[in-house]
Amino acid sequence: MSRFSEIKDLIMSLEGDFDKFYSKGNQAAGTRVRKGMQDLKTLAQDIRKEVQDMKNASE
């Protein structure tokens, strides 16, 4: 479950930047959002691979 917590923490850390970008048009916040979303994608891919490996190991 620690991986799930990592995802939640990452999303929560981006909340302020999302608000700054979408509400105020802050371009630097948009850059941070894009980086955070890339990190989220990488983390999701790692988790997906881990789950697949655990599933295959149990078969």
C-alpha positions as CSV (number, residue, x, y, z in Angstrom):
1,M,0.0,0.0,0.0
2,S,3.0,2.3,0.2
3,R,2.9,2.7,-3.6
4,F,-0.7,3.9,-3.3
5,S,0.4,6.5,-0.7
6,E,3.1,7.7,-3.1
7,I,0.5,8.3,-5.8
8,K,-1.8,10.2,-3.4
9,D,1.1,12.3,-2.0
10,L,2.2,13.2,-5.5
11,I,-1.2,14.2,-6.6
12,M,-1.8,16.3,-3.5
13,S,1.5,18.0,-3.9
14,L,0.4,19.1,-7.4
15,E,-2.9,20.6,-6.3
16,G,-1.5,24.1,-5.7
17,D,0.2,24.2,-9.1
18,F,-3.0,23.0,-10.8
19,D,-4.8,25.9,-9.2
20,K,-2.2,28.4,-10.1
21,F,-2.0,27.3,-13.7
22,Y,-5.7,26.9,-14.4
23,S,-7.0,29.8,-12.3
24,K,-4.2,32.4,-12.6
25,G,-2.5,31.4,-15.8
26,N,0.9,30.9,-14.1
27,Q,3.2,29.4,-16.8
28,A,5.8,28.2,-14.3
29,A,3.1,26.3,-12.4
30,G,2.1,24.6,-15.7
31,T,5.7,23.4,-16.1
32,R,5.6,21.9,-12.6
33,V,2.2,20.3,-13.4
34,R,3.7,18.7,-16.6
35,K,6.7,17.4,-14.7
36,G,4.5,16.0,-11.9
37,M,2.2,14.3,-14.4
38,Q,5.3,12.7,-16.0
39,D,6.4,11.5,-12.6
40,L,2.9,10.1,-12.0
41,K,3.0,8.3,-15.3
42,T,6.4,6.7,-14.5
43,L,5.2,5.7,-11.0
44,A,2.1,4.2,-12.5
45,Q,4.1,2.2,-15.0
46,D,6.4,0.9,-12.2
47,I,3.4,-0.1,-10.1
48,R,1.8,-1.8,-13.1
49,K,5.0,-3.8,-13.8
50,E,5.3,-4.8,-10.1
51,V,1.7,-6.0,-10.0
52,Q,2.2,-8.0,-13.2
53,D,5.4,-9.6,-11.9
54,M,3.7,-10.6,-8.6
55,K,0.7,-12.0,-10.5
56,N,2.9,-14.0,-12.8
57,A,5.0,-15.3,-9.9
58,S,2.0,-16.7,-8.2
59,E,0.9,-18.7,-11.2
